[in-house]
Amino acid sequence: MYYVYLLQEDKRGRHYIGYTNDLRRRLAEHQTKHPGYTGGIWELVYYEAYQSKEDAMQRERKLKQDGRSRRFVMQRTEKSQKLLKSEDEA
């Protein structure tokens, strides 16, 4: 199984879109301050699952390059993003 995912950073509210075959491992990698990874505290906001690696790669590319697709996912997860942000401020 392959996953396309959307992360939100707790402090600045930045977003990251990626794909992986091991979502838990990849999230842990994002949390480390290792060169080549995003570093910081990231929360999983959204993910999609695919059987095919090619389908996941294609979807990730579309979300990163196509503004309309990205806006759709951002709007779809708007409430989740606000909840994460309010938890961090509390």
ChimeraX attribute file (.defattr): number of C-alpha atoms within 10 A of each C-alpha:
attribute: neighborCount
match mode: 1-to-1
recipient: residues
	/A:1	12
	/A:2	19
	/A:3	24
	/A:4	24
	/A:5	21
	/A:6	22
	/A:7	21
	/A:8	21
	/A:9	23
	/A:10	19
	/A:11	12
	/A:12	8
	/A:13	14
	/A:14	10
	/A:15	16
	/A:16	16
	/A:17	16
	/A:18	19
	/A:19	22
	/A:20	18
	/A:21	17
	/A:22	11
	/A:23	19
	/A:24	10
	/A:25	10
	/A:26	15
	/A:27	17
	/A:28	12
	/A:29	15
	/A:30	20
	/A:31	16
	/A:32	14
	/A:33	12
	/A:34	11
	/A:35	7
	/A:36	8
	/A:37	12
	/A:38	15
	/A:39	15
	/A:40	14
	/A:41	16
	/A:42	22
	/A:43	18
	/A:44	18
	/A:45	19
	/A:46	18
	/A:47	15
	/A:48	13
	/A:49	17
	/A:50	15
	/A:51	11
	/A:52	13
	/A:53	17
	/A:54	11
	/A:55	15
	/A:56	23
	/A:57	18
	/A:58	14
	/A:59	19
	/A:60	21
	/A:61	15
	/A:62	14
	/A:63	20
	/A:64	14
	/A:65	11
	/A:66	11
	/A:67	10
	/A:68	11
	/A:69	14
	/A:70	16
	/A:71	12
	/A:72	12
	/A:73	14
	/A:74	17
	/A:75	12
	/A:76	12
	/A:77	14
	/A:78	12
	/A:79	12
	/A:80	16
	/A:81	22
	/A:82	12
	/A:83	10
	/A:84	17
	/A:85	18
	/A:86	11
	/A:87	9
	/A:88	11
	/A:89	8
	/A:90	5
